[in-house]
Amino acid sequence: MESRIIAALTLAFAPSELIVEDDSESHRGHGGYKEGGETHFNVKIRSKAFSGMSQISAHRAVMSKLKSEFNDGLHALSLDIGEC
């Protein structure tokens, strides 16, 4: 799942910085957790594509590019989005 997130966000936003961390283990016992992880991720992304966007618009743009990942078991993202 991590590599899919990286590929999708790289293709969509050509980020200058992209850090994707699997944080699933810290959600053990909570909704959406599955043994083996890859359900909860922290994403830090910086891109010129977010220039002039509100934080809500930028979050929506990122989430829209990960629809198939959510359909395949991704449960939650913590997003840190900014312009470069």
C-alpha positions as a Markdown table, in Angstrom:
| # | Residue | x | y | z |
|---|---|---|---|---|
| 1 | Met | 0.0 | 0.0 | 0.0 |
| 2 | Glu | 2.8 | 2.4 | 0.8 |
| 3 | Ser | 4.3 | 2.1 | -2.7 |
| 4 | Arg | 0.9 | 2.6 | -4.2 |
| 5 | Ile | 0.4 | 5.8 | -2.2 |
| 6 | Ile | 3.8 | 7.1 | -3.2 |
| 7 | Ala | 3.2 | 6.3 | -6.9 |
| 8 | Ala | -0.2 | 7.9 | -7.0 |
| 9 | Leu | 0.8 | 11.1 | -5.2 |
| 10 | Thr | 4.0 | 11.4 | -7.2 |
| 11 | Leu | 2.2 | 11.1 | -10.5 |
| 12 | Ala | -0.6 | 13.5 | -9.5 |
| 13 | Phe | 1.4 | 16.2 | -7.7 |
| 14 | Ala | 5.2 | 15.9 | -8.7 |
| 15 | Pro | 6.1 | 16.7 | -5.0 |
| 16 | Ser | 9.4 | 18.3 | -4.0 |
| 17 | Glu | 9.0 | 16.3 | -0.7 |
| 18 | Leu | 7.0 | 13.2 | 0.0 |
| 19 | Ile | 7.2 | 11.1 | 3.2 |
| 20 | Val | 4.8 | 8.2 | 3.7 |
| 21 | Glu | 4.9 | 6.3 | 7.0 |
| 22 | Asp | 2.8 | 3.3 | 8.0 |
| 23 | Asp | 1.3 | 4.2 | 11.3 |
| 24 | Ser | -1.0 | 1.2 | 11.5 |
| 25 | Glu | 0.5 | -0.4 | 14.6 |
| 26 | Ser | -0.4 | 2.6 | 16.7 |
| 27 | His | -4.0 | 2.0 | 15.8 |
| 28 | Arg | -4.2 | -1.7 | 16.9 |
| 29 | Gly | -7.6 | -2.3 | 18.4 |
| 30 | His | -9.2 | 0.7 | 16.7 |
| 31 | Gly | -11.5 | 0.8 | 13.7 |
| 32 | Gly | -10.1 | -0.2 | 10.4 |
| 33 | Tyr | -7.0 | -1.9 | 11.8 |
| 34 | Lys | -5.9 | -5.1 | 10.2 |
| 35 | Glu | -3.2 | -7.5 | 11.2 |
| 36 | Gly | -0.1 | -6.8 | 9.1 |
| 37 | Gly | -0.7 | -3.1 | 8.9 |
| 38 | Glu | -1.0 | -0.9 | 5.8 |
| 39 | Thr | -4.3 | 0.6 | 6.9 |
| 40 | His | -3.2 | 3.9 | 8.6 |
| 41 | Phe | -0.5 | 6.2 | 7.1 |
| 42 | Asn | 1.1 | 9.6 | 7.9 |
| 43 | Val | 1.8 | 11.6 | 4.7 |
| 44 | Lys | 3.9 | 14.7 | 4.4 |
| 45 | Ile | 3.8 | 16.2 | 0.9 |
| 46 | Arg | 5.1 | 19.5 | -0.5 |
| 47 | Ser | 4.2 | 20.5 | -4.0 |
| 48 | Lys | 3.8 | 23.6 | -6.2 |
| 49 | Ala | 0.5 | 22.0 | -7.2 |
| 50 | Phe | -1.0 | 23.2 | -3.9 |
| 51 | Ser | -0.1 | 26.8 | -4.5 |
| 52 | Gly | -3.2 | 29.0 | -4.0 |
| 53 | Met | -5.3 | 26.1 | -2.6 |
| 54 | Ser | -6.9 | 26.2 | 0.8 |
| 55 | Gln | -5.9 | 23.4 | 3.2 |
| 56 | Ile | -9.4 | 21.8 | 2.6 |
| 57 | Ser | -9.0 | 21.9 | -1.2 |
| 58 | Ala | -5.5 | 20.4 | -0.9 |
| 59 | His | -6.7 | 17.6 | 1.4 |
| 60 | Arg | -9.6 | 16.9 | -1.0 |
| 61 | Ala | -7.2 | 16.8 | -3.9 |
| 62 | Val | -4.9 | 14.3 | -2.2 |
| 63 | Met | -7.8 | 12.1 | -1.0 |
| 64 | Ser | -9.4 | 12.0 | -4.5 |
| 65 | Lys | -6.1 | 10.6 | -5.9 |
| 66 | Leu | -6.2 | 7.7 | -3.4 |
| 67 | Lys | -9.8 | 6.4 | -4.0 |
| 68 | Ser | -8.6 | 3.0 | -5.2 |
| 69 | Glu | -6.3 | 2.6 | -2.2 |
| 70 | Phe | -9.2 | 3.4 | 0.1 |
| 71 | Asn | -11.3 | 0.8 | -1.7 |
| 72 | Asp | -8.5 | -1.8 | -1.2 |
| 73 | Gly | -8.1 | -1.4 | 2.5 |
| 74 | Leu | -6.5 | 2.0 | 3.3 |
| 75 | His | -8.5 | 3.2 | 6.3 |
| 76 | Ala | -7.0 | 6.6 | 7.3 |
| 77 | Leu | -4.4 | 9.2 | 6.4 |
| 78 | Ser | -2.9 | 11.9 | 8.6 |
| 79 | Leu | -1.9 | 14.6 | 6.1 |
| 80 | Asp | 0.7 | 17.4 | 6.3 |
| 81 | Ile | 0.3 | 19.3 | 3.1 |
| 82 | Gly | 2.1 | 22.4 | 1.9 |
| 83 | Glu | 3.5 | 24.4 | -1.0 |
| 84 | Cys | 7.2 | 24.2 | -1.8 |
